[in-house]
């Protein structure tokens, strides 16, 4: 069980909690970089309630809030700035990532929203350059991709863009890494949402 406190975080990063408002991802990154917790800072959507009289009260009616937090070792979620949404005294929110409350409140990469707003795949004769599928054809992901695209005879860059932006649950845990590696190999790594790319590949943002 992680026993980290907000006071320890303040001391480690040299920024008092009162100055953390509106800096959720930055603060999460700094805490990880300080080495006081093992894990990674992530960005996504906060789906919980937002106090109408708080810092983000003007956004309390929105369906989600862009937000950053930490996924630590042992399936533990650490949120250094949840208190800003709640408009309470600063504290460190620590919970099991698999808890139902956490699952219903935190959406890494905003993929629940992405899934709720999915569009149909591009038509078989979609615009764009025809891409090389040789590398993908050597993996089990190839048949899955063809099925997602309704068994097209060829794949274009428009198809690739659509695939890159599918929610990970639709791409499938068994196939997503092979699909992302193939897309990056085509020179279209920028099509992949950065949060998902970092989660599954750990790639640096500056890579193609």
N, C-alpha and C positions, 0 to 999 in steps of 0.2 A: 504494500500500500504506500503510495506516494504521500509524504508528509510535508511537502514544500509549502511555504507560506508566502503571502503577498509581500511581507516585509523582507524576506530573503530575496525575492525577485527585485524589489526596489533597490536593495543594496547591490545586487549583482550587476544590474544594468545602469545604475546611477541616475534613474529617472523616477521621481515620486509618482505614486499612483494617480494623484490628482491631475497629472499631466498626460495620462494615458487615453483620455477620451478622444474618440475619432481616430485612434492610432492602433487599432486592434491587431492587424497583421504585423505591423512594424514591431510592436511590443512583443508579440509572440516570437518573432524571429530573433529579437535581441535576447530573450530569455533562453532560447535554444542555443544561440551562439555563445552565451555566457557559460554554458556547460553545466548548469545546475540541474538540468533535466535531460534525459536521453529521449529523443523523438524528433519530430519535424513539425514545422509550422505549416498550416494549411489554410486555404481560403475557400469560402463557399457562402452558403446562406444560413442565417439564423432565422428559425421559424417560430420562435417563442414570442411571448407577449412583450410589448414595449410600453413602458410607462408613458402616459400622455403628458405628464408634467416633467419629464426627464430631458436629457440632452438630445435624444432622438425622437422626442414627442411629436414633432412635425411629420414624422414618417411612420407613426404608430398604426396607421390604417393600411399600410402596404402589406402585401402577402408575405414578403420576406425582406431581410436586411442583409446587405453584403457584409461579411464578417470574417475575421481570422481568429484561429485558435491553435492549440497544440495537440497533436496526437503523440502520446508518450509510449514508452515501452510498456508491455503488459496490457495492451488494449485500454489504456487510460486516456481520457480526454481532459485536458486542462484548458480552461477559458479564463485568461487573465482579466478580461474586460466585460464579462457578462453583467456585472453590477451596473455598468453604464446604461444598459437597456432597462434594467430593473429600477434604476434611480435609487440605489441604496448605497450604504457605505462600502468602500472598496474591499473586496475579498477575492480569493482565488477559488473558482469553481472547479472541482475535481470529481470526476465520475467515471464509471466503467463505460467504455465506448459502446458496449453491447446492451446497456440498459435501455428499456423501452422509451424512457423519458428523453434520453440523449438521441436515440434514433429519430424520434419525432421532432426534435428541436434543431439538430445540426445536419446540414446537407452539404457534405464536402463536394466542391466543384459545382454546386448548383445543379446537380444532375436530376433531382426530382422535378425541378422546373423544366429542365431540358426534355425529360421524358414526357411530361404532361403536355408539351408543346411540339411534339414530334410531327414531322411532315412526311408524306409518302416519299419513297425513293424517286430519283429522277427517272425519266422515261428511258427506254432501251437506247434510243438515239440521242441521248443527252449531249449537249454542247461540250466542247473542250477537246483537248488532245487525247488520243487513245494512249493509255499507259501500259507499261510492261508488267505483266502479272507472273513472270517466270519465278521470281523469288517467293511470291505468295503461294504459287501452285505447289511448292515443295512442302507446304505445311498443311496441317489439318484445318486451318482457318479458311482455306480457299473455298471449300464447298459451302461453308457457313456464309462467307461473303457473297457467293453466287446466289444463295438462297435469299439473303437480305435484299439483293438487287433484282430479285425475280428472274434469276437465270438469264441474265443478259449475255449476248454473244461477245461483247467486249466492254471494257471499263474505261471511262473517260475521267478527266480531272473533276468534272462536276459530280460524278459518282464518288470519287475519292473524297471530295469536300463533305459530301453528305455522310459518308461512312465515318470520317474523322470526328464529326460532331454528334454522333450517336451517343446516348448514355451508355456507360460501361456495362450496365446490366443487360442491355440489348446486344452489345458486342460480345459479351460473355467472358468470364474470367479465364476460360480455357484458351481463348483466341485473341484477346485484346492486345497482348504484348506482340504477337506475330503480326497483327494488323498494323499496329503503330510503327513497328520496325520497318515494315514494307512501305508505309506511307512516307516515313522519313527518308528511306532509301530512294524514293522517287523524287526527293527534293521538295516535298510538300509538308514537311513537319510543322510549318506554321499553321496549317489547317487544324491541327489538334489543339483543343483547349488546353492552355498551359497547366491548369490545376490537375487535369487528368493525366497529362504527360508526365508531370513530376511524380504523381502518385504511383504510376505503373512502371515508369522507366527511370525515374530519378535523374532525368536529363537536365542539363543546365539550360536556362532560358536562351542563351546566346547560340546554342547549337541549331543546325538547320532542321 
